[in-house]
Amino acid sequence: MSTTGRYYVRDRQSGRLFCVEPINRRDQKLDDLNWTNGGIDTVRGGAVREEDSIITAKNGFRAITYLPPGTSPDGYIEMLVKGSPSATQG
């Protein structure tokens, strides 16, 4: 995994490659702690801003999906690979 949180998953049976990017605004605070230097101003890695995402139709990605907070990307990919009908809805 990179400092942005981006990683790739390849299904061994089908050879399909999935790219996962956590999307987050960089100006969100990490937590409620305020440091003596004025506080935490930016998130330090772990996510990319939506406008910096490589996952775009222009870059050849198809079936781009945004998952709700708390949803496991790996679990979602597993459902896609198994062909679960619920994975393709909504």
C-alpha positions in Angstrom: 0.0 0.0 0.0 1.3 3.5 -0.8 1.3 6.5 1.4 -2.0 7.6 -0.3 -3.7 4.3 0.7 -4.0 3.2 -3.0 -3.5 -0.5 -3.6 -4.3 -3.1 -6.2 -6.0 -6.5 -5.9 -5.7 -9.2 -8.6 -8.1 -12.1 -8.6 -6.0 -15.2 -9.1 -8.7 -17.1 -11.0 -9.9 -14.5 -13.5 -6.9 -12.3 -13.6 -9.1 -9.2 -13.0 -7.2 -6.3 -11.5 -8.9 -3.9 -9.1 -7.6 -0.6 -8.0 -8.6 0.8 -4.6 -8.3 4.4 -3.5 -9.6 5.8 -0.2 -11.0 9.2 -1.1 -10.8 11.9 1.5 -10.5 15.7 1.7 -6.9 16.6 2.7 -8.1 19.4 5.0 -9.9 17.1 7.4 -8.4 16.9 10.9 -7.0 13.6 12.0 -8.7 13.9 15.4 -9.7 16.5 18.0 -6.3 17.0 19.4 -4.8 20.5 19.2 -1.0 20.6 19.3 1.0 23.5 20.6 2.1 24.4 17.1 -1.5 25.4 16.2 -3.1 22.0 15.6 -3.2 19.4 12.8 -4.0 21.2 9.5 -3.9 18.3 7.0 -4.3 14.6 6.9 -1.0 12.9 6.5 -1.4 10.3 3.8 -3.8 7.4 3.8 -6.2 8.9 1.2 -6.3 11.0 -1.9 -8.5 13.9 -2.8 -11.1 13.1 -5.4 -9.6 15.4 -7.9 -6.3 13.6 -7.6 -7.7 10.1 -8.1 -6.3 8.0 -10.9 -9.6 6.0 -11.0 -11.3 7.8 -13.9 -13.0 6.7 -17.1 -10.4 8.8 -18.9 -7.7 6.5 -17.5 -9.6 3.4 -18.7 -11.4 2.4 -15.5 -14.9 0.9 -15.9 -17.6 0.3 -13.3 -16.2 2.9 -10.9 -17.8 2.4 -7.5 -17.9 4.6 -4.4 -18.5 2.6 -1.3 -20.2 4.0 1.8 -18.0 4.6 4.9 -17.3 1.5 6.8 -17.6 -0.8 3.8 -14.6 -3.1 3.2 -13.2 -2.7 -0.4 -11.7 -6.2 -0.2 -15.1 -7.6 0.8 -16.8 -5.7 -2.1 -14.2 -7.0 -4.5 -14.8 -10.5 -3.2 -18.5 -10.2 -3.9 -17.8 -8.9 -7.4 -15.5 -11.8 -8.2 -18.0 -14.4 -6.9 -20.7 -12.7 -9.1 -23.0 -11.7 -6.3 -26.1 -9.9 -7.7 -26.1 -7.5 -4.8 -22.6 -6.3 -5.7 -23.7 -4.9 -9.0 -26.8 -3.0 -7.7 -27.0 0.5 -6.6 
